[in-house]
Amino acid sequence: MVCCLAEMSTRVDYDSVRVPRYDQSGVLKWVEYLYVVIMLAVLTQGPVLKIWEGSGQSGSTILETTKYSTYLLFQLPAVVLLARRGVSQNMLRGPVGVLLGFCTWMLLSTGWATASSYSLVASVSLFITCLAGLYVARSFTLLQQLTLFLVAMQPGLVVSWYAVRNNWSGAVNFDENYWIGIYFNRNSFAPPAALGFLAAGALAWILIVRRPRFWAPLTVVLADVMLLDLGLLIRSNSSTSIGAIGLFIFVWAFWTLVRQVQRKKLISARQMLQTVYPLFLFVMILLTWIGFKFQKYLFSFFNNKLDFSGRTMLWRFSWDGFLDKPILGWGWFSAWNTPNFFHEREFWWAISNTTWSHSAIMDVLLGGGVVGAGLLVLAILWSGARQLERVQTQNAGQWTFAATWFVLAASTQESFIVGNHFMWLLLVAAMSGSRDDKVRKV
């Protein structure tokens, strides 16, 4: 299945930067595929945490250093390959440059961070994973990206299923009857299952539309994978990922409808940029706000015991901290490790018993202030405008916006805009496009 799917798309966009010959043929191409699968699997974090779990007795500081070193080791080849292949001036002068500016700002925030040691490690990790995401976008077509994401998610999910079946310690939360597998909590277990489900669905969409050789049996295989991943997702009882999938499906349906209308020549390119895209953004912001504001009622359909009162408190806590340093922020992931952050908030801290805000939106505001948040928002909006043509014309081009908003929706509930995590890499790759992109400059 991997061979057939990986070879279906053959067009190359050199985009003024020469792509090495070994990208196109030979053994090294398949070595690179294998490397990316391993890197993405590592960035789901569950396998790494499980492997080093037995070394916990050697000391928490040593264990944390070992984990960060593991993530860095597996991402460095991606950074090297990106440096070799380069990034075009057109990309750097557009949203990709702004995205790198966001990471640079968070790295610079170490200079004024209230807990610089934490901020330095976190910001370097953020930058490295961003570069790894750019490498994926720069090196592979959309079809190849979907295949790599799909395959990379499966090892941890299969091992998690095996762990549950064989009663591994911590694989199941017996008090609330949900599965964790090797990911240590359900909100880390659910995203790989969700991405596996979505990537398999997008690939099935391409197969059904193109109908290449052996498309029928390949579609059946993908349907089986979707059922497996969806089953694991449901058993995780993670409302965050289920809600994000709902938004993904809405975005996919929206742009599928727009594509049908556009093919009838009822919408011009100018109307698409000046009317349809702003309307889409307005609807998405509204839906995200509604989901954020009324999540307890919306998600109670999936889990009657759902209680977001703890997170709501953490978000109020984080917002209050943001108002203390609204322009520059506390430094990337610095606030929650700063004693002054808890000044006059000791009661909230005592009952929260956590060291993060449970929302990447709050993390960005706390870490980089208005400047950091503004850079990220600009990168997201501009990247969408840059990729409008591909969304309308490429098979499964809906993935660009659907995957972007999938990550953003999930990030309202969890700290997914963070280094060493595949969700941040997925967001960067979706915003940056794919190797066969040739979009007009906006």
N, C-alpha and C positions, 0 to 999 in steps of 0.2 A: 504493500500500500504506500509506504513512504517513497519508494522509488518512482512509482507512477505519478503521485501527486507532486513530487519535487520537480519532475521533468515536464509538467504540463505547460509551464510558462517559461519562455526562452528569450524574450526581448530584454535587451540591456540598455540602461540609460547611463552613458559614460559621463554626462553632465560636466564636461570640460575636465574631468579627472580620469586618468587612465585606470581601469580596473585590471588587476593582474590576471594573466592568462589562466592561472590555476583555479580561478574562480569558476571558469566555464567548463572545464573537463578534467578528467584524471582522478587519481586516487585522493589527492589532496582536497578535492572538492568534498568528498564524502567524509574525510577526516574533519573538515571544517563543520559539516553538518553535525557530526557526532559531538564535536567540541561545544557547539551552541546548545545542543540538547542537554549536555551535562551541566553547562553553565546555568541555564534556565532552571534545571532541576535543583541545583545547589541554591539558587536564589529564592526558591520556595521556602527555604530555611529549615523546614522540618527534617529532611535527611541529615543536614549538618548538625542540628541540635541533637538529634538522636544518636549520631555517631559519637559526639563528644560528651554525651550525657554521663557515660561511665567515668569520665575524668573529673567529675565535679568535686571529688574529694581533694583534688590537688590545689584548690584555692580558686575563689571566684574571679580574682583579677587575672590570673593566668588563663582561666577558662575563657573569659571574655576576649582576651588578646588572641587566643587560639582561634576562636570563632571568626573574629574580624579578619585575621590573617587568612583563613580559609576562603572567605568570600573574596578578598582582594586577590588571592592567588588565581582563582578561577576567572576573574574578570580582566586581569592584566593582558592576556593574549588578545582580547577584544579591543582594548585600548591601543595596543601595538598595531593590530591590523587596521584599525581606523586611521591611525597616523600614517600608515603606509599608503592607504587608498585615498586619504584626504577628504575634505569637505569643500564643496564648491563655494566660490565667492557669493553666488546667488543665494545659497542656503544661509551662509553666515550673515548676509545683509538682511535676512528675513527673520522669521520666527525662531529658527534654530539659533541664530545669534542672540536673540532675546532670552531664549531658554538657557543658553550658556551664561548669559549675563545674570540670570536668576541664581544659578549655581555659584557663580563668582561672587555675587553679593553675599550669599550665605557663607561662603568661605572667608570673605573679608570680615564678616560679622564676628569672627573669632577675635579680631582686634579690639572690639568693645564688649565682647561677651562677658557676662557676669560669672560664667563657669567655663573658661576658655578651653580647658582640657577636654571636656565633653563636646564642646562646640567644634573643636578642630577635627576630632575623629568623625563626628557625625557629618560635618560639611564635606570632608574629603571623600567619605563614603558616598554621599549624595552626588558629588561630581563624577566619581568613577562610574557609578551605575548609570548616570546620564550618558556618559561617553559610550558605555556598553550598549545602551539603547540606540544611540546614533549609529553605532557599528552595525547593529541588526538592520536598521532602516537603510543604511548606505549599501549593505552587502547583499540583501536578499529581496526577491520579488514578494509581492503580497501573498501569493500562493505558497511560496517557500516559508515565509514567516508564519502563516497559519499552520502549516504542517509541523514546523519546528516547535511552536507553542503547544500544539496538541500532543506531540510525542513526549515533550519534556515534562508535561504535567502527569503523565500516566505512572511512571515508576513509584513516586511517592504515594499516589492514590492506591495503586495495587498493593504496595507494602502496608499501607494503612488498613486496607480491607483484610489483608492477611493477619495483621496485628489484632484486629477486632475479633476475627474468627478464632484466633488462638489465645485470646484473653491476655494479651500483653499488658503489663502494668501501665495504667494511665491511658489506654486506648479508648476507653469508654467512660463517660461520666454516668455512673449508675444512679446517682441521686436524681438527675433530671433526664436520664435516658437519652443521651445524645452521644454521637461518635466524635472522637478526636483523632484517632489514628496515631501517627508519629509526629503530629504537629503541635501538641501540647495545649492547644485550645481550639475551640470550634471555629473561631473567626480567622484562624490561620489555616485550618483544614479546608474550609469552604471555598476560598478564592481559587486554589488550584483546580478543584472540582468544577467551579463555575467557568473558569477559562477553558478547561478541557471541553466542557459541554458546548460553549459558544464557538470555539475554534472548529470543533467537529461539525457543528451546524453550518458554519460559513463554508467549510470545504464541501459539505454535501450540497449546498446551494450552487456552488461552482460546478460540481459534477453534473447536477441535474440540468443546469443551463447549457453547459458545453457538450455534454454527452460524449466524452472521449471513449476510447476503447476500454472495456471492462468497467464502465461507469456504474452499471447496475450492482455488481457484487461489491465494488468499493463503497457505494452508498449504503449498502446493507451493513458492511463493517463499521462505517461511521455511525450509523444509527445505533448499533450495539454499544459503541463507545459512549455515545450520548446518553443512552439508558443507564450504563454503569455509572458515569460521572454524575448524572442527575440523581440517581439513587443515593450515592454517597453524599451529595449536597443536601438532599432532604434529610438524611439521617444525622447530619451535623446540626440541624435545627438553627442554622444561622440566617436570621432574617435580613442581615446586612447584605449578604451576597444575593439572596433571593430578590430583594428590592432592587439591587443594581442590575440584575438580569432583566427584571421588568422594564427598567429604563432603557436598557440595551435594545430590547425587542421593540419598544416604542420608537426609538431613533431609527432603527433599521426599517421599520414600516413607513415612517415619515419620508425617508429618502428614497425608498422604493416607489412610493406614490409620486414623489417629485420627479423621479427618473421617467416614470410612465408619462407624466404630463409633458416633460421636457422633450421626449421623443416625438411628440405630436406637434412640436414647434410652437407651443403655446406660451413658452417662457423664454425670453432672451437671456443671454449671458449677463447683461447689465441688470436685468430684473432679478436674476438669481443672486447677484452680489448685493444689490441695493435693497431688495425687498424680502426675498425668500430666506436668505441667510440671517438677517436681523430678526425676522419672525421666528425662525428656528431657535435662535439664541434666547429670545424673550420667553418662548414656551419652555425651554429647558431650564432656564433660571427659575421660572415660576414653579415648575414641577419639582425641581430640587429643593426649593424653599418649602413647598408644601410637604414633601417627604421629610424634610428636616424638622419642620414645625409640628407636624401631626403624626410622626412616625409611630408613636405608641398605639394610636388607634388604627393606623393602616396595617401595621405588622401583626396586630393581635389576631388577625385572620389566620396567620400561620402558627402562632404560638400564644395561647391564652395566658401563659405565665410571663410573657414579656414585660420587662420593667426597665424603662430608660431613665428613671429618676436619678440613678447614680451618674450616668453620663451627662444628663442635663446639668447636674450640679458641677461636674468637671468643666463643661463648656462655659458656664457662668463664671467659674473660677478663672478659666483661661482668658475670657473676654475682659474680666476685671484687670488681669495682669497685662493684657495688651494695652489697655487704656493708660497704664503707668508709663509705657515706653512705646507710643504709637508710631513714631516715625522710623526709628532704626531697629526697634525690637530688642530683645534680651540677648540675641545671639542664637544661632541655630541649635535647637534642643538644649539650650542653656538654662531657661527659666526654671524648669522643674527640678534642676539640680542646684538651685541657688537658694540659700536660706532666706534672703530678703524677699524672695518671691512669695513666701508664706507669711509675710508680715501682715498681721490682722486677719489672716485667713486660716489660723491654726485649726479651728473647728472643722472647716471643710476638709483640710488635709487629713485630720484624724479619722474622719468617717469615709474618706475616699479610698485610702490605702492603695494608691497607685502613683506612678511617677511619670505619667504622660496624659495628654488631654483627650485621647480617644477620638481625635479628629484631626486629619491632616490640614484642614482649613484653619483650625486654631493653631496648629503647629507653625504654619507659615506666617500667620499674623504675629504670633509670639516671637518667633525666631528672627524674622526679617522686617517686621513692621509693615507700614503702608508701602514702602519702597519695594520690599521683597514680594509682597502680595501683588502689587501693581505689575511687576515684571512677569510674574507667572500668568496673571490674567491676560496681559497683552500677548504673550506667547501663545496661549490657548486660542484666543480670538483670531489672531493673525494667521496661525497655522490652518485654521478652518477655512479662512478666506483663500489662502494659497492653494488648498486642495479641493476646492469646489468642483473643478473640472473632472478630477479623478473620481470623486464620489458619484458623479453623474454618468460617467462613461465606462469605468472599469468594472469587470465582473466582481461582485462582492465589494465594490468600492464603498458601500455603506459601512463597512467595517471601520473605516477611519474615524467617523464621528461616533459610531456606536461603541467602539472600544474606549475612545476618549472619555465619553460620559459614563461608561460603566465604571471606570477607575475613579472618576470624580465623584460619582454617587456613593461608591463604597468608601471613598476617602472622607466623606462627611461623618462617618461612624468610626473609622479606624485610621491609624497613622500610616497610611500607605505611600505617601509622598516622603520617602525616606530611603537612604542608601541601603544597598545590599538586599533589596526586595524586588521580586519580579514584577510587581504591580507598578512600581515607578518606572522600571524599564519598559513595560508595556505601554504606559502613557507616553513616554518619550518616543518610542517607535511609531505609535499611532499618529502623533503630532508631526513627526518628521517624514512620514511617507514610506516609500519603498523604492527599490532600485530601478524599477521600470517606470517611475513617475516622470512625466514631462508636462509640468503645469506652467501656465502663464504667470508672469510676475504681477503681483498685486501690491 
